[in-house]
Amino acid sequence: MPLPKLTRLELRIMETLWSKGPSSIRELQEAFPEPDRPAYTTVQTVVYRLEFKKAVRRASKVSNAHVFEAVVSRSSAQHRMIDDLVALFGGKPLPIMSHLIESGRLTPEEVKEAQKALRNLVKKEKSL
């Protein structure tokens, strides 16, 4: 089953589920900072949309409140977003990587991790 595409608001709700674990709609709404907090019904609609997309599911029910949990992992969602971003560049990741490096958005540690991943990839390809 393909991973669902997530909107910004859906992603913010998923972030709460990933970091805090199973939560009710009220808990998800209250996780937003006060000035930017969406209405309860907005969060409810988005959670139901996520449920339809099979990104979340109802884990339990406490009184009248359903508790939702993430079905899609943070890692899977990130991979989907990165794949979508690369597709916007015609499937070529080099412009993205170049920009991240030139803009200083990658720390030296992250560059070392990327180099390590590339070395491992080269080793893997040589062993095939």
KEKOL-888011 format. One record per atom (N, C-alpha, C): residue in one letter; residue number from 1; x, y, z; atom name. Coordinates in nm, 4 decimals. Each point is the difference from the previous one (the first is absolute). Last residue first. Layout:
N
REC rest  nr        x        y        z atom
REC    a NUM        X        Y        Z   CA
...
***
This chain:
128
REC rest  nr        x        y        z atom
REC    l 128   2.8278  -0.6517  -0.5148    N
REC    l 128  -0.1046  -0.0660  -0.0807   CA
REC    l 128   0.0527  -0.0589  -0.1259    C
REC    s 127   0.2506   0.2640   0.3253    N
REC    s 127  -0.0142  -0.1393   0.0412   CA
REC    s 127  -0.1079  -0.0739  -0.0818    C
REC    k 126   0.0897   0.4684  -0.0567    N
REC    k 126   0.1172  -0.0772  -0.0443   CA
REC    k 126  -0.0150  -0.1482   0.0329    C
REC    e 125  -0.3289   0.3088   0.1496    N
REC    e 125  -0.0084  -0.0178  -0.1452   CA
REC    e 125   0.1177  -0.0819  -0.0529    C
REC    k 124  -0.0018   0.1152   0.4586    N
REC    k 124  -0.1119  -0.0920  -0.0288   CA
REC    k 124  -0.0098  -0.0294  -0.1496    C
REC    k 123   0.3075   0.3252   0.1472    N
REC    k 123   0.0426  -0.1357   0.0416   CA
REC    k 123  -0.1051  -0.1018  -0.0357    C
REC    v 122  -0.1131   0.4483  -0.0672    N
REC    v 122   0.1007  -0.0413  -0.0976   CA
REC    v 122   0.0482  -0.1417   0.0322    C
REC    l 121  -0.2909   0.1980   0.3054    N
REC    l 121  -0.0706  -0.0300  -0.1242   CA
REC    l 121   0.0974  -0.0504  -0.1059    C
REC    n 120   0.1748   0.1554   0.4073    N
REC    n 120  -0.0689  -0.1283   0.0193   CA
REC    n 120  -0.0733  -0.0428  -0.1263    C
REC    r 119   0.2005   0.4251   0.0027    N
REC    r 119   0.1034  -0.1047   0.0003   CA
REC    r 119  -0.0640  -0.1384   0.0153    C
REC    l 118  -0.2867   0.3700   0.0359    N
REC    l 118   0.0470  -0.0178  -0.1384   CA
REC    l 118   0.1071  -0.1088  -0.0085    C
REC    a 117  -0.1542   0.1260   0.4271    N
REC    a 117  -0.1066  -0.0709  -0.0715   CA
REC    a 117   0.0404  -0.0258  -0.1449    C
REC    k 116   0.2886   0.2632   0.2589    N
REC    k 116   0.0027  -0.1384   0.0479   CA
REC    k 116  -0.1054  -0.0833  -0.0737    C
REC    q 115   0.0036   0.4601  -0.0773    N
REC    q 115   0.1172  -0.0623  -0.0612   CA
REC    q 115   0.0095  -0.1470   0.0395    C
REC    a 114  -0.3330   0.2538   0.2046    N
REC    a 114  -0.0320  -0.0194  -0.1419   CA
REC    a 114   0.1162  -0.0678  -0.0723    C
REC    e 113   0.0672   0.1240   0.4456    N
REC    e 113  -0.0960  -0.1110  -0.0062   CA
REC    e 113  -0.0369  -0.0303  -0.1453    C
REC    k 112   0.2695   0.3760   0.0792    N
REC    k 112   0.0753  -0.1233   0.0264   CA
REC    k 112  -0.0913  -0.1220  -0.0074    C
REC    v 111  -0.2029   0.4185  -0.0331    N
REC    v 111   0.0787  -0.0251  -0.1212   CA
REC    v 111   0.0800  -0.1288   0.0167    C
REC    e 110  -0.2304   0.1548   0.3723    N
REC    e 110  -0.0940  -0.0549  -0.0986   CA
REC    e 110   0.0712  -0.0303  -0.1317    C
REC    e 109   0.2454   0.2118   0.3400    N
REC    e 109  -0.0328  -0.1368   0.0412   CA
REC    e 109  -0.0937  -0.0667  -0.1012    C
REC    p 108   0.1082   0.4594  -0.0527    N
REC    p 108   0.1131  -0.0871  -0.0360   CA
REC    p 108  -0.0258  -0.1460   0.0372    C
REC    t 107  -0.4340   0.2765  -0.0961    N
REC    t 107   0.1105   0.0159   0.0943   CA
REC    t 107   0.1157  -0.0877  -0.0469    C
REC    l 106  -0.3902   0.2266  -0.3088    N
REC    l 106   0.0518  -0.1268   0.0515   CA
REC    l 106   0.1162   0.0306   0.0932    C
REC    r 105  -0.2108   0.3515  -0.2210    N
REC    r 105  -0.1056  -0.0646   0.0784   CA
REC    r 105   0.0417  -0.1365   0.0535    C
REC    g 104   0.2252   0.3465  -0.2979    N
REC    g 104   0.0451  -0.0215   0.1373   CA
REC    g 104  -0.1047  -0.0659   0.0886    C
REC    s 103   0.0083   0.1108  -0.4873    N
REC    s 103  -0.0715   0.0927   0.0879   CA
REC    s 103   0.0408  -0.0153   0.1458    C
REC    e 102   0.1779  -0.2868  -0.3451    N
REC    e 102   0.0417   0.1383  -0.0247   CA
REC    e 102  -0.0674   0.0994   0.0942    C
REC    i 101  -0.1235  -0.4641   0.0225    N
REC    i 101   0.1405   0.0174   0.0353   CA
REC    i 101   0.0415   0.1465  -0.0124    C
REC    l 100  -0.4350  -0.1218  -0.1333    N
REC    l 100   0.0146  -0.0217   0.1439   CA
REC    l 100   0.1440   0.0233   0.0461    C
REC    h  99  -0.0938   0.0175  -0.4654    N
REC    h  99  -0.0574   0.1143   0.0712   CA
REC    h  99   0.0189  -0.0143   0.1511    C
REC    s  98   0.1309  -0.3587  -0.2720    N
REC    s  98   0.0884   0.1155  -0.0201   CA
REC    s  98  -0.0510   0.1206   0.0771    C
REC    m  97  -0.2715  -0.3861  -0.0067    N
REC    m  97   0.1188  -0.0191   0.0833   CA
REC    m  97   0.0943   0.1201  -0.0118    C
REC    i  96  -0.3718   0.0000  -0.2811    N
REC    i  96  -0.0437   0.0114   0.1396   CA
REC    i  96   0.1202  -0.0106   0.0923    C
REC    p  95   0.0624  -0.0675  -0.4651    N
REC    p  95  -0.0279   0.1412   0.0306   CA
REC    p  95  -0.0407   0.0216   0.1469    C
REC    l  94   0.0785  -0.4566  -0.1460    N
REC    l  94   0.1197   0.0844   0.0108   CA
REC    l  94  -0.0321   0.1474   0.0261    C
REC    p  93  -0.3120  -0.3899  -0.0851    N
REC    p  93   0.0195   0.0531   0.1349   CA
REC    p  93   0.1166   0.0985   0.0132    C
REC    k  92  -0.3632  -0.1668  -0.3989    N
REC    k  92   0.1429   0.0254   0.0207   CA
REC    k  92   0.0219   0.0633   0.1388    C
REC    g  91  -0.4254  -0.1054  -0.2307    N
REC    g  91   0.0631  -0.1216   0.0483   CA
REC    g  91   0.1488   0.0154   0.0274    C
REC    g  90  -0.2916   0.3622  -0.1354    N
REC    g  90   0.0193  -0.0935  -0.1098   CA
REC    g  90   0.0702  -0.1277   0.0418    C
REC    f  89  -0.1445   0.3467   0.3013    N
REC    f  89   0.1234   0.0368  -0.0692   CA
REC    f  89   0.0340  -0.1007  -0.1090    C
REC    l  88  -0.3761  -0.0642   0.2784    N
REC    l  88  -0.0186   0.1373  -0.0492   CA
REC    l  88   0.1212   0.0497  -0.0783    C
REC    a  87   0.0166  -0.4189   0.2234    N
REC    a  87  -0.0794  -0.0085  -0.1230   CA
REC    a  87  -0.0256   0.1389  -0.0591    C
REC    v  86   0.2087  -0.0348   0.4203    N
REC    v  86   0.0931  -0.0377  -0.1072   CA
REC    v  86  -0.0745  -0.0084  -0.1336    C
REC    l  85  -0.2622   0.0751   0.3792    N
REC    l  85   0.0847   0.1159  -0.0277   CA
REC    l  85   0.0966  -0.0295  -0.1146    C
REC    d  84  -0.2688  -0.3525   0.1594    N
REC    d  84  -0.0820   0.0984  -0.0716   CA
REC    d  84   0.0821   0.1231  -0.0375    C
REC    d  83   0.2059  -0.3259   0.2686    N
REC    d  83  -0.0212  -0.0531  -0.1355   CA
REC    d  83  -0.0825   0.0971  -0.0844    C
REC    i  82   0.0522   0.1048   0.4513    N
REC    i  82   0.1272   0.0181  -0.0709   CA
REC    i  82  -0.0114  -0.0513  -0.1429    C
REC    m  81  -0.3669  -0.0676   0.2849    N
REC    m  81   0.0151   0.1424  -0.0306   CA
REC    m  81   0.1289   0.0263  -0.0775    C
REC    r  80  -0.0802  -0.4400   0.1525    N
REC    r  80  -0.0981   0.0355  -0.1030   CA
REC    r  80   0.0178   0.1461  -0.0405    C
REC    h  79   0.2584  -0.1589   0.3590    N
REC    h  79   0.0469  -0.0548  -0.1273   CA
REC    h  79  -0.0946   0.0374  -0.1138    C
REC    q  78  -0.1301   0.1187   0.4357    N
REC    q  78   0.1129   0.0815  -0.0461   CA
REC    q  78   0.0527  -0.0502  -0.1343    C
REC    a  77  -0.3352  -0.2523   0.2109    N
REC    a  77  -0.0546   0.1273  -0.0485   CA
REC    a  77   0.1113   0.0896  -0.0527    C
REC    s  76   0.1250  -0.4050   0.2030    N
REC    s  76  -0.0696  -0.0248  -0.1268   CA
REC    s  76  -0.0546   0.1285  -0.0597    C
REC    s  75   0.1968   0.0239   0.4289    N
REC    s  75   0.1001  -0.0299  -0.1017   CA
REC    s  75  -0.0649  -0.0218  -0.1369    C
REC    r  74  -0.2752   0.0527   0.3799    N
REC    r  74   0.0625   0.1272  -0.0356   CA
REC    r  74   0.0994  -0.0223  -0.1147    C
REC    s  73  -0.3979  -0.3514   0.0296    N
REC    s  73   0.1141   0.0427   0.0812   CA
REC    s  73   0.0541   0.1344  -0.0498    C
REC    v  72  -0.5153  -0.2056  -0.0182    N
REC    v  72   0.1150   0.0302  -0.0851   CA
REC    v  72   0.1128   0.0500   0.0898    C
REC    v  71  -0.3917  -0.0833   0.2093    N
REC    v  71   0.0231  -0.1273  -0.0685   CA
REC    v  71   0.1246   0.0138  -0.0872    C
REC    a  70  -0.1893   0.2727   0.4672    N
REC    a  70   0.0591   0.0020  -0.1335   CA
REC    a  70   0.0161  -0.1419  -0.0523    C
REC    e  69  -0.3922   0.1360   0.3535    N
REC    e  69   0.1433  -0.0268  -0.0037   CA
REC    e  69   0.0466  -0.0004  -0.1452    C
REC    f  68  -0.4480   0.1796   0.3483    N
REC    f  68   0.0581  -0.0365  -0.1288   CA
REC    f  68   0.1488  -0.0248   0.0137    C
REC    v  67  -0.4879   0.0100   0.3033    N
REC    v  67   0.1440   0.0234   0.0083   CA
REC    v  67   0.0594  -0.0559  -0.1283    C
REC    h  66  -0.5191   0.1889   0.1530    N
REC    h  66   0.0839  -0.1005  -0.0657   CA
REC    h  66   0.1460   0.0417   0.0149    C
REC    a  65  -0.4407   0.1280   0.3196    N
REC    a  65   0.1134   0.0447  -0.0822   CA
REC    a  65   0.0775  -0.1180  -0.0571    C
REC    n  64  -0.3789   0.0035   0.3216    N
REC    n  64  -0.0469   0.0256  -0.1366   CA
REC    n  64   0.1132   0.0354  -0.0962    C
REC    s  63   0.1344  -0.2718   0.4065    N
REC    s  63  -0.1294   0.0667   0.0098   CA
REC    s  63  -0.0521   0.0200  -0.1423    C
REC    v  62   0.4163  -0.1587  -0.0881    N
REC    v  62  -0.0094   0.0363   0.1407   CA
REC    v  62  -0.1228   0.0878   0.0135    C
REC    k  61   0.2297  -0.3710  -0.3717    N
REC    k  61  -0.1024   0.1005   0.0255   CA
REC    k  61  -0.0064   0.0216   0.1503    C
REC    s  60   0.3880  -0.1837  -0.3984    N
REC    s  60  -0.0896  -0.0313   0.1112   CA
REC    s  60  -0.1039   0.1109   0.0123    C
REC    a  59   0.2964  -0.0327  -0.3740    N
REC    a  59   0.0672  -0.0967   0.0869   CA
REC    a  59  -0.0914  -0.0439   0.1137    C
REC    r  58  -0.0496   0.1970  -0.5274    N
REC    r  58  -0.0543   0.0137   0.1346   CA
REC    r  58   0.0603  -0.1104   0.0859    C
REC    r  57   0.2762   0.1971  -0.4199    N
REC    r  57  -0.1140  -0.0878   0.0301   CA
REC    r  57  -0.0457   0.0273   0.1426    C
REC    v  56   0.3150   0.2274  -0.4538    N
REC    v  56  -0.0262  -0.0178   0.1433   CA
REC    v  56  -0.1146  -0.0994   0.0160    C
REC    a  55   0.1571   0.0753  -0.4263    N
REC    a  55   0.1216   0.0482   0.0650   CA
REC    a  55  -0.0126  -0.0100   0.1517    C
REC    k  54  -0.3225  -0.0938  -0.3832    N
REC    k  54   0.0651  -0.1114   0.0699   CA
REC    k  54   0.1354   0.0398   0.0577    C
REC    k  53  -0.3552   0.2677  -0.2224    N
REC    k  53   0.1236  -0.0267  -0.0748   CA
REC    k  53   0.0791  -0.1161   0.0589    C
REC    f  52  -0.3902   0.1482   0.2205    N
REC    f  52  -0.0420  -0.0462  -0.1324   CA
REC    f  52   0.1207  -0.0363  -0.0859    C
REC    e  51   0.0821   0.1997   0.4137    N
REC    e  51  -0.0518  -0.1355   0.0210   CA
REC    e  51  -0.0436  -0.0609  -0.1335    C
REC    l  50   0.1304   0.4463   0.0040    N
REC    l  50   0.1172  -0.0866   0.0185   CA
REC    l  50  -0.0416  -0.1448   0.0215    C
REC    r  49  -0.3393   0.3170  -0.0177    N
REC    r  49   0.0601  -0.0115  -0.1333   CA
REC    r  49   0.1233  -0.0896   0.0060    C
REC    y  48  -0.2041   0.1090   0.4035    N
REC    y  48  -0.0853  -0.0935  -0.0741   CA
REC    y  48   0.0512  -0.0194  -0.1420    C
REC    v  47   0.2173   0.3187   0.2597    N
REC    v  47   0.0271  -0.1338   0.0551   CA
REC    v  47  -0.0847  -0.1039  -0.0729    C
REC    v  46  -0.0765   0.4498  -0.1067    N
REC    v  46   0.1302  -0.0429  -0.0514   CA
REC    v  46   0.0341  -0.1407   0.0505    C
REC    t  45  -0.3928   0.2033   0.1643    N
REC    t  45  -0.0130  -0.0271  -0.1433   CA
REC    t  45   0.1301  -0.0541  -0.0581    C
REC    q  44   0.0075   0.1463   0.4471    N
REC    q  44  -0.0826  -0.1206  -0.0128   CA
REC    q  44  -0.0132  -0.0398  -0.1476    C
REC    v  43   0.2076   0.4070   0.1026    N
REC    v  43   0.0885  -0.1117   0.0338   CA
REC    v  43  -0.0749  -0.1315  -0.0179    C
REC    t  42  -0.2552   0.3817  -0.0546    N
REC    t  42   0.0999  -0.0071  -0.1074   CA
REC    t  42   0.0929  -0.1183   0.0233    C
REC    t  41  -0.3151   0.1079   0.3307    N
REC    t  41  -0.0634  -0.0666  -0.1138   CA
REC    t  41   0.0943  -0.0106  -0.1193    C
REC    y  40   0.1440   0.2342   0.3887    N
REC    y  40  -0.0162  -0.1429   0.0295   CA
REC    y  40  -0.0564  -0.0724  -0.1214    C
REC    a  39   0.2684   0.4448  -0.1045    N
REC    a  39  -0.1208  -0.0368   0.0733   CA
REC    a  39  -0.0058  -0.1511   0.0192    C
REC    p  38   0.4853   0.2216  -0.0490    N
REC    p  38  -0.1216  -0.0139  -0.0806   CA
REC    p  38  -0.1183  -0.0397   0.0885    C
REC    r  37   0.4584   0.2852   0.1311    N
REC    r  37  -0.0783  -0.1206   0.0278   CA
REC    r  37  -0.1256  -0.0042  -0.0870    C
REC    d  36   0.3816   0.3304   0.0578    N
REC    d  36  -0.0237  -0.0692  -0.1273   CA
REC    d  36  -0.0902  -0.1214   0.0150    C
REC    p  35   0.1323   0.2833   0.3770    N
REC    p  35  -0.0422   0.0928  -0.1067   CA
REC    p  35  -0.0349  -0.0686  -0.1322    C
REC    e  34   0.1428  -0.2792   0.3872    N
REC    e  34  -0.1238   0.0774   0.0153   CA
REC    e  34  -0.0328   0.0934  -0.1178    C
REC    p  33   0.2914  -0.4483  -0.0775    N
REC    p  33   0.0181   0.1208   0.0804   CA
REC    p  33  -0.1243   0.0887  -0.0080    C
REC    f  32  -0.0454  -0.5345  -0.0478    N
REC    f  32   0.0334   0.1170  -0.0820   CA
REC    f  32   0.0217   0.1199   0.0911    C
REC    a  31  -0.1499  -0.4151   0.1725    N
REC    a  31   0.1434  -0.0054  -0.0278   CA
REC    a  31   0.0451   0.1171  -0.0877    C
REC    e  30  -0.4604  -0.0943   0.1156    N
REC    e  30   0.0717   0.0755   0.1028   CA
REC    e  30   0.1506  -0.0045  -0.0182    C
REC    q  29  -0.2852  -0.2516  -0.2898    N
REC    q  29  -0.0270   0.1424  -0.0178   CA
REC    q  29   0.0824   0.0829   0.0980    C
REC    l  28   0.0165  -0.4653   0.0406    N
REC    l  28   0.0676   0.0414  -0.1234   CA
REC    l  28  -0.0186   0.1493  -0.0224    C
REC    e  27  -0.2294  -0.1961   0.3565    N
REC    e  27   0.1437   0.0045   0.0292   CA
REC    e  27   0.0792   0.0449  -0.1230    C
REC    r  26  -0.4627  -0.0667  -0.0551    N
REC    r  26   0.0243   0.1151   0.0885   CA
REC    r  26   0.1497   0.0130   0.0314    C
REC    i  25  -0.1394  -0.3784  -0.2388    N
REC    i  25  -0.0063   0.1190  -0.0854   CA
REC    i  25   0.0269   0.1248   0.0835    C
REC    s  24   0.2213  -0.4343   0.1907    N
REC    s  24  -0.1370   0.0350  -0.0390   CA
REC    s  24   0.0047   0.1243  -0.0887    C
REC    s  23   0.4124  -0.3685   0.0401    N
REC    s  23  -0.0589   0.1228   0.0546   CA
REC    s  23  -0.1437   0.0163  -0.0474    C
REC    p  22   0.4984  -0.3359   0.0104    N
REC    p  22  -0.1451   0.0069  -0.0201   CA
REC    p  22  -0.0626   0.1190   0.0737    C
REC    g  21   0.5051   0.0893  -0.0586    N
REC    g  21  -0.0698  -0.1276  -0.0006   CA
REC    g  21  -0.1504   0.0190  -0.0168    C
REC    k  20   0.3767   0.3320  -0.0021    N
REC    k  20  -0.0729  -0.0221   0.1254   CA
REC    k  20  -0.0683  -0.1358   0.0084    C
REC    s  19   0.2657   0.1350  -0.3897    N
REC    s  19   0.0779   0.0389   0.1184   CA
REC    s  19  -0.0705  -0.0330   0.1307    C
REC    w  18  -0.2032  -0.0960  -0.4269    N
REC    w  18   0.1299  -0.0658   0.0033   CA
REC    w  18   0.0756   0.0323   0.1287    C
REC    l  17  -0.4128   0.2150  -0.0826    N
REC    l  17  -0.0211  -0.1420   0.0259   CA
REC    l  17   0.1325  -0.0750   0.0100    C
REC    t  16   0.0158   0.4527  -0.1187    N
REC    t  16  -0.0457  -0.0132   0.1380   CA
REC    t  16  -0.0201  -0.1465   0.0352    C
REC    e  15   0.1051   0.0986  -0.4423    N
REC    e  15   0.1158   0.0269   0.0854   CA
REC    e  15  -0.0376  -0.0145   0.1473    C
REC    m  14  -0.3440  -0.0223  -0.3213    N
REC    m  14   0.0784  -0.1231   0.0044   CA
REC    m  14   0.1229   0.0177   0.0900    C
REC    i  13  -0.2574   0.3781  -0.0841    N
REC    i  13  -0.0745  -0.0927   0.0867   CA
REC    i  13   0.0763  -0.1308   0.0135    C
REC    r  12   0.1715   0.3130  -0.2959    N
REC    r  12   0.0138   0.0519   0.1369   CA
REC    r  12  -0.0727  -0.0903   0.0990    C
REC    l  11  -0.0440  -0.0977  -0.4590    N
REC    l  11   0.1348  -0.0301   0.0467   CA
REC    l  11   0.0215   0.0492   0.1430    C
REC    e  10  -0.3995   0.1076  -0.2217    N
REC    e  10   0.0029  -0.1436   0.0292   CA
REC    e  10   0.1360  -0.0393   0.0581    C
REC    l   9  -0.0432   0.4354  -0.1547    N
REC    l   9  -0.0753  -0.0175   0.1240   CA
REC    l   9  -0.0036  -0.1473   0.0402    C
REC    r   8   0.2060   0.1062  -0.4114    N
REC    r   8   0.0742   0.0576   0.1126   CA
REC    r   8  -0.0715  -0.0223   0.1324    C
REC    t   7  -0.1093  -0.3627  -0.3646    N
REC    t   7   0.0031   0.1459  -0.0049   CA
REC    t   7   0.0786   0.0514   0.1206    C
REC    l   6   0.0614  -0.4923  -0.2497    N
REC    l   6  -0.0486   0.0723   0.1163   CA
REC    l   6   0.0112   0.1504  -0.0206    C
REC    k   5  -0.0432  -0.5053  -0.2822    N
REC    k   5   0.0580   0.1329  -0.0027   CA
REC    k   5  -0.0606   0.0766   0.1164    C
REC    p   4   0.0474  -0.5452   0.0110    N
REC    p   4  -0.0822   0.1154  -0.0343   CA
REC    p   4   0.0818   0.1282  -0.0062    C
REC    l   3   0.1808  -0.5043  -0.1232    N
REC    l   3  -0.0125   0.0906   0.1133   CA
REC    l   3  -0.0832   0.1203  -0.0401    C
REC    p   2  -0.0681  -0.4880  -0.2311    N
REC    p   2   0.0828   0.1199  -0.0044   CA
REC    p   2  -0.0242   0.0880   0.1219    C
REC    m   1  -0.0415  -0.5449  -0.0249    N
REC    m   1  -0.0839   0.1178   0.0000   CA
REC    m   1   0.0887   0.1245   0.0000    C
***
